């Protein structure tokens, strides 16, 4: 597993939806940035896929200045996941606006040529 991050995907104005036409893997969603590229991602479950789609759609509809703001919490703090304790959620919501928990990681799918 590499610790090097790759280039980011521009989300402003992007579309994200279930890839209903992709049948090789389950829980696949498609991300289409405005630059014309297309990415397929595979989540662990249907719920995780819906969470990813929802979060990406929210981010894609934010104005650019809001998208580029740094997180309000230090980066060294633990990222909340659906299984995190409610006391951690209560603690972080007192200093920053409440946000839904982050979905688990999704895997990029490499589509096969037809």
N, C-alpha and C positions, 0 to 999 in steps of 0.2 A: 504494500500500500504506500503510495507516494505522498509525501508531505508538501510537495510543491503544487501550488495552485496554478491552474491554467488561466487563460484569458477569460474575462468576464463576458457574459451575454447581456447585451443591452435590452432592458425590459420595457422602457418607455414606449407605450403604444403597442406592445407585443400582444399576441393572442395565445391562449393556452386552453386546451380542451382534451377530452378523452380521445384517444386514437382508435375510433371504432372500426376503422378499416385495417388495423394491424392485428394479426391473429397468431403470430409466432410466440408471443409472450403475453402473460396476463398483466393487468393493471398498468397499461402503457398510456402515457399522455404525450401530447405534441405541443411544443413551444415554437411559435413562429415570431421572431423579432421583426421589426420593420425593415431590416436590411435584406429581407428575402430569404434568409437561411431558415432551416428547419431542424429541430432537435427532437428526438424521441427519448423518453425516460420511462423506466420501469420501476414502479413502487412495490413494496412488500405486500400490500393489501389494497383492497378497494378503498377503504377509509383513508389510508395514507395517500393514495392517489388523489382523492377528493381534497384532502388538506393541502397538498402541494399545488393543485390547480387553483384553489381558492387564494392561497397566499401569493402566488405569482400574479393572478388577476388583480388583486388589490395593489400590489407593487407596480404593475404595468399602468394602472390608472392614476397613480400619484403624479403631481407636477414634478418636473426635473429637480428643482431645488430641494424638495422634500426627500426624493430618492437618494440624494447625495449626502444628506446629513449623517454624521456619525451616530452610532448607537448611543442612547442615553445612559446605558450601563457599561461599566468597564468590560473590556473583552475577555479578561481573565475569569470573569464570573461564570458559573455553570449555566449552560443553555438549558432552558426549561423544555421538557418533552412531555407528551401526554401522560407518561408514568411518573412525572415529578410530583413531589408532595405539595399539598395545597398550602402549607405554611410558607413554602418558598414563593408561591404565587402571591400570597397575601403580603409578604415582605416586599417584593419588588413592585407591587401595585401601589404602595404608599408613596413611592418616589417618582414613578413614571406611569404614563397611561397604560392601562391594561391592554395586553394583546394576547391573541390566542396562542397556545403552545406551538412550537415549531414541529413540523412533521419529521419523521425519520428520513434518513438519506434516501434518495432515489438513484437508480443506476441508469446511465445513458445506454440506449440500445443502438447497436450498429445495424441498420437495415441492410438486408441482402439485396443485391441487384436483381431485377426481374429476369 
